[in-house]
Amino acid sequence: MLSPEKELFIRENIKKYLDSSMRVFEDGNVIISRRTMDEILSDSYLDNDHVDAFAILLNEKSRISPEQYHKYLYISPMYWHYKVKDETSKLFIEHVDYNSVHSCSIIINPIIDGSHWTLLVGYRNQKKWEFYDSVPNPMYRSIAMKIIASLYKNYKKAFGENINKWSFKTIKKAPTQTNNTDCDFKTM
């Protein structure tokens, strides 16, 4: 949920985008249109492009002020989406190589399954995974485990070790939803 000040700021700044299809932000395959900005302001669906755009902006901030951020490797939620559909996901994962993996301390992978968001975080130096789920469910945990196995299978050389053997913990004290109809990203 946005603070009233942030909401007002966004509303005032998107007024110039009159058509709902006008692009407010675009970077590679990530496109935020006026319509998707309206979705955020109406507490509607949180889209993968919203999450990817946030990661792009966070990456830009960390590039400008590297001393203020941990080195991290971001994996788009679209990686798993394309894996499940057995389609090529190169565009969403082409940045994963030996240098990107070994220069980071944290791996961040938001996961979307249907309309439910979870978060998988890997700590490379500690060799552990943490899984955040606002509606704890073993089904979502199993998806996270499948993603780890897929990353290892496809990027063994990049990781240089078996990431399937890292410890895996579902964080019990993660923020939780009060019902199963909310589609929010409480864990980030």
Phi and psi in degrees as a GROMACS rama.xvg file:
@    title "Ramachandran Plot"
@    xaxis  label "Phi"
@    yaxis  label "Psi"
@TYPE xy
-82.9727  147.299  LEU-2
-68.7536  155.246  SER-3
-56.4544  -36.0944  PRO-4
-66.0079  -44.3084  GLU-5
-67.2447  -40.0661  LYS-6
-62.3614  -44.3298  GLU-7
-61.7325  -43.8527  LEU-8
-57.5476  -47.2572  PHE-9
-65.2464  -46.3573  ILE-10
-58.6968  -42.8369  ARG-11
-65.9302  -36.6945  GLU-12
-83.2329  -18.1456  ASN-13
-95.6288  1.29747  ILE-14
-59.4993  -31.136  LYS-15
-71.2423  -15.244  LYS-16
-91.9773  89.0612  TYR-17
-73.4874  -39.6739  LEU-18
-88.3054  138.209  ASP-19
-65.3547  -19.1007  SER-20
-91.7145  -4.77286  SER-21
-62.8316  140.609  MET-22
-88.3319  126.193  ARG-23
-90.9311  -36.2186  VAL-24
-147.287  138.914  PHE-25
-149.531  131.709  GLU-26
-151.863  106.44  ASP-27
62.3856  -123.733  GLY-28
-86.7314  -0.413027  ASN-29
-96.3351  121.435  VAL-30
-130.057  125.044  ILE-31
-113.008  114.226  ILE-32
-98.0548  174.141  SER-33
-57.5136  -40.3751  ARG-34
-59.4406  -44.123  ARG-35
-71.375  -27.6569  THR-36
-67.8407  -41.3665  MET-37
-61.4546  -35.0273  ASP-38
-61.3508  -42.6714  GLU-39
-64.6675  -42.6762  ILE-40
-70.0545  -21.363  LEU-41
-99.3129  12.9972  SER-42
55.3405  34.681  ASP-43
-86.4813  -157.773  SER-44
-62.9885  135.64  TYR-45
-89.4661  117.41  LEU-46
-93.5033  157.181  ASP-47
-60.1067  -32.5338  ASN-48
-65.9958  -32.9699  ASP-49
-61.3177  -46.3091  HIS-50
-68.2063  -44.4224  VAL-51
-63.6132  -39.1776  ASP-52
-64.2278  -40.989  ALA-53
-59.2208  -43.766  PHE-54
-64.3335  -38.8804  ALA-55
-62.977  -45.381  ILE-56
-66.3857  -38.9884  LEU-57
-63.6869  -40.5235  LEU-58
-62.5242  -39.8963  ASN-59
-64.8246  -42.0984  GLU-60
-64.05  -39.7946  LYS-61
-70.6501  -27.5012  SER-62
-69.9511  -38.8143  ARG-63
-72.4226  -40.0995  ILE-64
-128.393  69.6698  SER-65
-61.337  -26.9164  PRO-66
-69.6717  -14.2513  GLU-67
-95.6338  -2.93854  GLN-68
-133.133  146.379  TYR-69
-71.1689  148.957  HIS-70
-73.1019  126.256  LYS-71
-135.329  159.461  TYR-72
-115.891  120.588  LEU-73
-99.0032  130.768  TYR-74
-117.093  120.268  ILE-75
-61.9425  146.527  SER-76
-60.8192  -20.7401  PRO-77
-71.7868  -17.4589  MET-78
-55.9814  -52.5361  TYR-79
-70.9349  -36.4662  TRP-80
-54.6946  -47.0334  HIS-81
-74.08  -31.1886  TYR-82
-64.0684  -44.683  LYS-83
-62.2808  -38.6636  VAL-84
-82.1042  -0.531336  LYS-85
56.8086  39.8265  ASP-86
-111.102  160.352  GLU-87
-68.2177  136.241  THR-88
-120.985  21.052  SER-89
-51.5681  -41.1663  LYS-90
-59.4911  -32.2721  LEU-91
-89.7322  -8.32775  PHE-92
-136.441  6.29661  ILE-93
-63.5118  -18.4858  GLU-94
-81.7919  -5.23628  HIS-95
-84.7985  110.224  VAL-96
-147.831  178.927  ASP-97
-55.3706  -45.8912  TYR-98
-64.9655  -43.3176  ASN-99
-67.0736  -37.2522  SER-100
-69.889  -45.665  VAL-101
-83.1414  -6.10678  HIS-102
-96.6437  -3.47097  SER-103
-107.14  159.657  CYS-104
-109.785  -18.009  SER-105
-131.241  139.852  ILE-106
-113.591  124.461  ILE-107
-115.43  122.516  ILE-108
-135.035  95.2195  ASN-109
-66.5201  142.583  PRO-110
-125.087  132.963  ILE-111
-116.472  128.591  ILE-112
-127.453  107.304  ASP-113
68.4818  -111.642  GLY-114
-119.283  15.3465  SER-115
-105.278  127.675  HIS-116
-98.9411  138.805  TRP-117
-134.007  174.375  THR-118
-136.726  128.103  LEU-119
-110.125  125.351  LEU-120
-125.618  126.712  VAL-121
-108.202  137.646  GLY-122
-111.663  99.5723  TYR-123
-59.5167  -45.3221  ARG-124
-68.282  -31.7383  ASN-125
-91.4124  -6.86715  GLN-126
53.0591  56.6116  LYS-127
-145.757  153.656  LYS-128
-114.916  141.659  TRP-129
-123.842  138.457  GLU-130
-122.325  126.964  PHE-131
-113.201  128.03  TYR-132
-139.881  119.74  ASP-133
-75.9052  -14.5608  SER-134
-131.597  81.7395  VAL-135
-49.8915  127.152  PRO-136
-155.575  128.007  ASN-137
-57.6445  -27.5599  PRO-138
-62.2991  -43.1018  MET-139
-69.7598  -35.7054  TYR-140
-61.0281  -41.8314  ARG-141
-65.6294  -32.8052  SER-142
-64.1358  -42.6981  ILE-143
-60.2724  -41.6451  ALA-144
-64.1797  -37.8584  MET-145
-66.5939  -36.6963  LYS-146
-64.8625  -43.7916  ILE-147
-59.2103  -46.6265  ILE-148
-61.3203  -40.1072  ALA-149
-66.2716  -43.9529  SER-150
-60.5376  -43.6486  LEU-151
-63.7725  -45.7124  TYR-152
-59.6657  -43.4342  LYS-153
-88.6558  -17.2906  ASN-154
-134.698  38.4913  TYR-155
-53.6309  -47.452  LYS-156
-64.7481  -36.3733  LYS-157
-65.9811  -43.9068  ALA-158
-78.9622  -34.3657  PHE-159
70.927  7.36243  GLY-160
-158.108  166.784  GLU-161
-84.298  99.7225  ASN-162
-72.7362  -11.8075  ILE-163
-67.4272  -23.7484  ASN-164
-89.6111  -4.35681  LYS-165
-64.7599  152.408  TRP-166
-64.9296  151.692  SER-167
-132.161  126.017  PHE-168
-134.781  129.543  LYS-169
-85.5358  123.761  THR-170
-74.9771  116.278  ILE-171
-77.3025  -28.3562  LYS-172
-97.7835  25.0641  LYS-173
-71.8456  151.038  ALA-174
-56.6277  137.834  PRO-175
-119.136  155.182  THR-176
-82.5853  156.324  GLN-177
-91.4546  -9.8766  THR-178
-150.435  178.849  ASN-179
-99.0691  9.31071  ASN-180
-103.85  -15.3922  THR-181
-67.7218  137.95  ASP-182
-119.367  79.6007  CYS-183
-129.954  172.415  ASP-184
-116.921  67.1704  PHE-185
-66.5972  -22.5394  LYS-186
-80.4724  -16.3473  THR-187
